[in-house]
Amino acid sequence: GVTSVAALREVATRSDLTFEDVASWSIFGLAEWDATDRLTFSFEGRYLEDDRDFRFQRIDAVPAPVNSSLGPATDAISSTGFKPTGTVRYRINDRNIVYARVATAFRPGGFNAGTINVDFLSYEKESVLGGEVGWKGQPFSWLDAALTAYVADIEDLQ
């Protein structure tokens, strides 16, 4: 296609300004219990708070009739949650361990800085429930190995 000089001038004289303020903190804890000399249970937990404020503005220096200025648009999003994890480990012998793990996690929500439509500026947090089973061992004195299977259920994929 052919690009006009007016279209090139419009892009060259446009400024997109984005400002994001993020305040995030978390606390983490871990407890393990050796039920026997071979069987261990562990529990982990993390609490997280994530607050984000966002401002977007497009300034177009081209006068009418072609002016694509937007905003300023502002938005705020907050993500909080407690995410536990549980693990069971069984030591078959000094060289082999089998384990199972169930974990929850999330990625905080955020903003689409490059969007043109201010109605779609923010996106929600992503949540994951995952599972893992595996084996770690030393089949030979010269070889450490691991075999693991994973599964994950993701909500609100970013």
HELIX and SHEET records of a PDB file:
HELIX    1   1 VAL A    5  ALA A   12  1                                   8    
HELIX    2   2 VAL A  118  PHE A  120  5                                   3    
SHEET    1   A 6 ARG A  14  ASP A  34  0                                        
SHEET    2   A 6 LEU A  39  ASP A  60 -1                                        
SHEET    3   A 6 LEU A  70  ASN A  93 -1                                        
SHEET    4   A 6 ASN A  96  ARG A 107 -1                                        
SHEET    5   A 6 GLU A 126  PHE A 140 -1                                        
SHEET    6   A 6 LEU A 143  GLU A 155 -1                                        
SHEET    1   B 2 GLY A 110  PHE A 111  0                                        
SHEET    2   B 2 SER A 122  TYR A 123 -1                                        
END                                                                             
